[in-house]
């Protein structure tokens, strides 16, 4: 006969078994949920790989191109000559005869500077010269008299006294020459009161007005008078990439385009180029000259210069998608005669967006 305590104990053990079985079923369900999709996906991939085990890719035969390359570079127009004009004397502006935009000729008077202090120094130098000339004339007369007396009777005069008179005259003559040089100096300074155009050009800047105080010099802290430009010939500077530096020679033609002249192309020629590349940008500074006698173009315009350059060696054009860009040099996949793919490093010339120029790493027929 069982006791009353044994019935609850059996019920408790049955509940624990049911909970344990429930946990196992839950774990089994979670495992199946995670495993079955992965299993069927792997099986699907495996079945597809069995049907088509070799990856299918498109290929093309590399053919070299040696036609001229069209290279377009940005540039800016500059005057052939541009010179700031400074005062060479101290004073104030008495008058100016030209203004911005005026055409001037070489030697034309541009402005007049009033120089009261210099005028006084010039007059003083002339007075000193006249005084020294008078002293020289007296020294000369005295010397000639002493020489005449000495030649007449050498016993009455000492040779030393005659030599002193000769030395006095020579010294007086030297003083006159020094004073004369000083007068010439001030006379030349007086000529600088008149500001003259150094070459034919256009006044592009005026920094003075009547009464402006000016001082001599050419420092940025000193008052500048005018800026004169000569742009009958326009200069255009462009930076040519390293790949093309060997193709740049004097006389090469370039087409110049300016958006303000949409229907007109200008022609410029390489006038000179630096014989060294910029170590930061790896570009060659090149100067173009463009005839501008009609004055259509002004300095400071943005331009595009287009060259037709012959490459140093044949190059290949490939789709941009075929170039592998990773860390290190760019690479490209090349298929050999046994249909084995090799990854080779290449050198890119110009990136044209949808295509790239390959200048090294690809051979004819690859």
Beta strands, then each sheet from edge to edge (+ up, - down):
strand 1: 69-86
strand 2: 91-96
strand 3: 103-104
strand 4: 109-114
strand 5: 194-196
strand 6: 201-206
strand 7: 213-214
strand 8: 224-241
strand 9: 253-257
strand 10: 266-277
strand 11: 283-291
strand 12: 302-309
strand 13: 316-319
strand 14: 323-324
strand 15: 331-335
strand 16: 341-345
strand 17: 347-351
strand 18: 355-360
sheet 1: 3+ 6- 8+ 1- 12+ 9- 10+ 11-
sheet 2: 5+ 4- 2+ 7-
sheet 3: 13+ 18- 17+
sheet 4: 14+ 15- 16+
end
